[in-house]
Structure formats: C-alpha cells, structure tokens
Amino acid sequence: MKWDSSRQSKEQLLARVADILTEVARSGSYAISPEWFTVDLTMPQARVVFLLMQKGIQRMNNLASTLAISFSRVTALMDQLVEKGLVERWTDPDDRRSVLCALTSQGKELAQRLLMERRSRWEERLAPLSVDELPRVQEAMELVRDALQRADPGAEPATTASK
C-alpha cells in the first residue's frame, strides 16, 4: 500500500516505517534457510559465533560486556564452543590475566555458510521485484542502513556474506 507522505508528520512517518520493518522482521522465517535448523548451536552460542565473526579476536571480558552476560556465563559458552571445535582461546601474551578467543577455521566456515544461506534465501524472496523496483528498494535499504549507523556511530557494520 502506498502512503501519501506529504501530509504526515515525521513521527507518523517514523511509526509507519517502524511498522514495515517489524513486518519484515516477523517474516524472517522466509529468510531463514532450513540449514539453520540443523546447526547444533543454542542462540547464545550462535550470538558468540557471529560476534567473533564480525569483530575477530576478542578478550573474554569484552565478550561478556558486549553480550551483557556474566564472565562465568561467557566462560561456559566458550567451553561449549571450544568442545565443538568452533572457537579457540589462549592466554594473552601481553597480559597473562586476560584470555583471548577467536573462531577456528571450522567456526568461520560455519558462520560464512549460514550467512551465505541467509543471503541466498533473501535473494529468492526478493526475486519477484522488477528491475525497475530493485534500485528503489536498494536506495531505501541503504538509507535505513545509513540511519542506523548514524544512530550508533560506535557500532561496526555487520558482516555480510558478500564481503
């Protein structure tokens, strides 16, 4: 449905855009590949994997802070991910009190595969858009991405499968 934006306040327009983004997020099952359901990871484990994919080597205390969980909880998650062969950890040579961690090659491959699956699924779902519509959607999505980055300038851009 097309809305006449000329008569709406910024607040009304923001509310409508937020509603549309909520609808898109709720339809996320369309973008989720069946492969995601075969991966033996809990949601907190998946969060750690994708955070390490995005940020690279991290200190355990930074992970706990970023994920807003206790240090003991992040330690338990890391124990599980190390056991699965997805993460490795070691003592920081510059500070023996600090533990560093990163994805193993197996962890990176899993994260990349899942990101590629998600991207492929989105491409399938968006394929009905015409060649004339796609540039408008791209421009709108770039505006959304840029607004999100301006709202949180300290945040790093999310990792995409195409990078």
Residue pairs with C-beta under 8 A, 6 or more apart in sequence:
3 16
5 13
8 16
21 144
30 121
30 125
31 118
31 121
31 122
31 125
32 118
32 121
33 114
33 117
33 118
33 120
33 121
35 113
35 114
35 117
36 114
36 117
36 118
39 46
39 110
39 114
40 84
41 49
41 84
44 67
44 69
44 73
44 77
45 77
45 80
45 81
47 67
48 63
48 67
48 74
48 77
48 78
48 81
48 87
49 81
49 86
49 87
49 103
49 107
49 110
49 111
50 111
50 159
51 58
51 63
51 66
51 67
52 58
52 63
52 87
52 101
52 102
52 103
52 107
53 103
53 107
53 108
53 111
53 112
53 115
53 159
54 156
54 158
54 159
55 156
56 102
57 100
57 101
57 102
58 66
58 100
58 101
58 102
59 92
59 98
59 99
59 100
59 101
60 71
60 74
60 75
60 78
60 89
60 98
60 99
60 100
60 101
61 71
61 98
63 74
63 78
63 101
64 70
64 71
64 73
64 74
67 74
69 77
78 87
78 89
78 101
81 87
81 107
82 88
82 89
85 104
85 106
85 107
86 103
86 104
86 106
86 107
86 110
87 101
87 102
87 103
87 104
87 107
88 101
88 102
88 103
88 104
89 99
89 100
89 101
89 102
90 99
90 100
90 101
91 98
91 99
91 100
92 98
92 99
92 100
103 111
112 161
115 159
115 160
115 161
116 161
118 161
119 160
119 161
119 162
126 134
126 137
129 137
148 155
149 155
149 157
